[in-house]
Amino acid sequence: FYRNFQVIVCGLDSVVARRWMNGMVHTLLNYEEDGSITPGTLIPIVDGGTEGFKGNARVIYPGRTACIECNLDLYPKQVNFPLCTLAETPRLPEHCIEYIKIVVWPKEFPFGGGVNIDGDNPDHIAWICQRASERAQQYGIEGVNYRLTQGVIKNIIPAVASTNAVIAAMCVTEVFKAITCCYKTMENYTVFNDSQGVYTYTFEAEKKEDCPVCSRKPIERKVEFTSTLGEVIEQLKNEFELKNPGVTTLFGDKTKTLYVPNIPSLEASTRPNLSKTLTDLGFQPGQALNITDSALPKTLEIQLLS
């Protein structure tokens, strides 16, 4: 499907979606014997995003310029409030809403056992808003309303029309340049801020030599082979910002499943492996872990070195 496009324009609403699209487009690349990219398999990505009065636009030539994964640290991490703050010392209306979401809802399940919160269900949002308002009153906090409640539940960031218009114009301009070759595309990342006046800055984001998506070099990581599989998975989750990775490896020509989190029966049968050390599991230096995760469009292969 995606091979039919001359250029792909992204205006996605999450980092996870951007990472998936970025990885998917890189899987379309074919290489010649000399290492050059096969003509016709490179599809440029023009990506734009806004957050309030801030925005950015970038042009990615897969395999040639820095990709989303190369500069993952440029994206802000999702804010999670400490549970102790939510439970004991709430100071913001968001604290009250989050408390109802993660503590009260799972206890009461107001719409029936096992019914999870649906951010698009007005009854769910209204119930959370009412309970959060009651909690806010106990602590003298103001500002809980339906709109804020839905924003917290769905992690909505307010959009500003002027910022959206500027970033959209940047993206359209870059698409026009990429398709017509009338002028050089930006190199390769522009930030924009119009909260106090107008500020823009364009710079060349650097390609990461060992990027797990766009680099053709094997990914190697040093680990202690006395570490448990669970500790290694946690280390890789933090480094590569994975969600819920499944892990396999090769022993000879046979694939061994070490941990599968998303299928209850397999999760139960593979969970004991998390507490075993790499040595106990039979790992040797240079052996690879194969990681699958919802944040990645393809399997991530990581060589473990001592």
N, C-alpha and C positions, 0 to 999 in steps of 0.2 A: 504493500500500500504506500509506504513512505518513499519508496524508490521513484514514484511517479512525480515527485515534486522537484522543482528547481531550487527552492529555498523553503525553509521551515521557519515560521514566525511563532514565537512562544509568548503568551501573556498569561502564564499559569499562576495559580493561586497558592502554591506551596513549593518549598524546596524539594520535597520528595518527588513531586511530579516533574520538576525541572531535571533532577538527577536521572530519573527514569528515561525521559526523552533524550537527554544528552547521551546516556549510555546506549540507547537503542540506535541513534543515528550513527554512533561510532561502530556499531556492529555491522553496518551496511558497507563499511570501507573494505575494498579489496586491494591487495598489494602485489606489485610486480616482483620478479625475482631479485631485482636490484634494490628493493625496499621502497621504491616510489609508489605513490598512490595511483591505482588504476583510474584513468580518466572516466568521468561519468558516475563514479561511486561516491564522490565527495559532495555532500549536500550541505550548504552553509546553514547555520542557525542564527537567527536574529532574535534576541531575547530581551524583553522589557519587563520591568516590574516597578510598582509604586508602593509606598507606605506613608500615608498622610501627605506631608509636603515634600517628602524625599522620593527620589526615583533613580533608576539606572537603566541603561541600555547597553547591549554588548553584541559584538559579532563574533561568531565562532566558526572557524574553518576546521572541521574535524580532522585530527591527525596532524595539523599544521600549527594551530594556535592554541592558547590555553582554553581548556574546556571548563564546564561547571565544576567538575570534581577537582580540578587543579586549584580552584579558588574557593573551596567550600567554606573556608573560615571567614570569608567576606559576608556570609549570610548570618543574621542574628539567630542565636539559639532561642527556642521556644521557652517562655518564662513559666517556671513551675514554682508555686508558692510553697514554702516549707510547711509541713502539716502542723508543726507545733504552733506556728503563727496563726494558721487558720483556726485551730481549735482553742487556743488560749488567749491570744492577743490580736484579734483582727483589727486592722486600722483603716482598711479601705473597703468600699462596697464590693470590689472584686473578691476580697477575702471571704466575705459572707456568701457570695454566690458559689465560689469554688468549694467552700465547706459543705454546702447543701449537695453539690454535685458529687463529691468523692466520699462523703461520710454519711449524710442523711439518706440520700437516694438508695444506695445499696442496702441500707438497713430496713427501709420501709417499703421499697418497691411499690409506690403509690398506684401504679397502673397494672399491677399484677406481677407475680413472681417471675423473675428473669427478664422483664421488659426493660431494656436499656434506654438511656436518654436519647431522644431524637431531636436534634436541634431545629428541625423544620416542623415539628409538631407543636402548634400553639398551646395545646393543653399542657404539655410537658414544660414548656418555657414559663407559662403562667403559674404553674404549681411551684416551680423552683423560685420564681420571682417573689411569690407570696411568702414562702418560707425564709428566703434570704432577707426580705424586708423585716420580718419579725426578728430575725437574729440581729440585723443592723440596728433596730430600735433598742435592743438590749444593751448595745455597746455605744449608743449615741452616734451612729454613723448614718450619714445621709447620702442619697444619690442612687439607691437601688431602683431601677425601673426595668420595664420589659425589654427595651432596646439594649441596655447594657447587659442584661442577663443573657440575651441571645448572643451578643457579641462575645461574652466570656465563654459560653458553652461551645460556640462554633469557632472560637478564636478568630473573630472578624476584626480586621484592621480598617478603620474608616478610610474611605476613598475621597480624594479631593479632585474635582473635575479639572482644574487648571493643570495639576501635576499629570493626570492621566493624558490630557491633550498634548502636553509637551513630549512625554515619553512615547506616545503613539506616533507623533510626527517624526521623532528620531528614528523609530523602527521602520516606518514607511520609507523614509529617505534612504536608509541603509539597504532595504530590500530593493529599491529602485536602482541603487548603485551596483548592488551585487548581480542583478539580473541583466542590466544593460551594459555594465562595465564602462559607464560614462565617466566614472571617477573612482578613485580609491576608496574602499570602505574604511570606516574608522578603525584605528588601531588602539585598542580594540574594546575598551570599556569606558563608558562615560557615566559619571555620577551627576545628579542634579538635586538642588535644594532651593526651594523658594519660600522658606518660612520667614526669612528676614532679607528682603531683596531677592536677587537671583544669583545663584552660584552654580557654575558647571566646571567640571574638570575631566579631561580625557587622558587616560594613560594606557600603556601596554601591559596588560596582565601577563605574568610570566607563566610559561608552561612548566609543569612540575615533572621532573625527570622520571620519578617513579609513580606517576599517577596511575591508579588502578584501572582507569578507563581508557585514556588516550595514549599512554606509553606502551611501547611494545617490549619493554624490558620486563623480565620476571620480577614479581614482587617478593622481596625477601625481608624477613623480620627475625631479629634475635629474640629468643625466649629461653627461659629456664625449663629444662625438661623435667624438673622436679615440680613444676607448676601443674595445677590441675587443669583439666580441659575447660572447666567453668571459668577459671581465672584467665585463661588465654582468650576464650570467647569474649569475656568482659573487656579485656584489653583491646581486642579488635573492634568491638562494638563502639568503644569510645573513640578510637582513632579514625575509623571509617564511617562513623555516625550511622550505624546499622540499627534496625528496629528489633527484629526477632530472628536472628540468623539460624539456619540449619547447617549442619556440618557433616561432611563426608570426607573420606580419604581413600587412597589406593594402597593396598598391600599386594605387591606383585601386580597381577592383572585383575584383581578382584576389588570391587568397590565395597567399602565398609561404611555403613551409616553410623555416625557417632552421636548425633543429636538431631531430633526433628521436633520443633516446638509447636507446630501448627496442627498436628493430627493427634488427638488425645491418646489413642492407643499406642502410637509410636513414641509420643512424648514420655509416657509412663515407662515403656520398655527401654528407652535410651537415657532416661534421667540419671541412672546410676553412673553412667560414664562421666558426668560432670564432676564428680568427686574423685575420679581417678587421675593420676598423674599421666603426663605424656609418655613417660617410660613404661608405666603399667599398661598403657594401651598399645605398646609396641612401636612407638614412634622412633625414628632414627633421624639424625641431623640431615637436612636436605629434603626430607619428606614434605609433601604439600598437603595443606588443608584446603578443601574446596568449600567455599561459603556461598550459600544462596540466601537472598533476603529480598523483602518486598521493595526496598529502596534501590535495588540493582536490577537491571534488565538481563544480566547474564551472570554466570557463576564467576566468583572471584577466587583465583588460585593464589595461595600464599605459601611460599617455601619457608619452612621453619629452620632456623640456624641456631646452633648452640653458642 
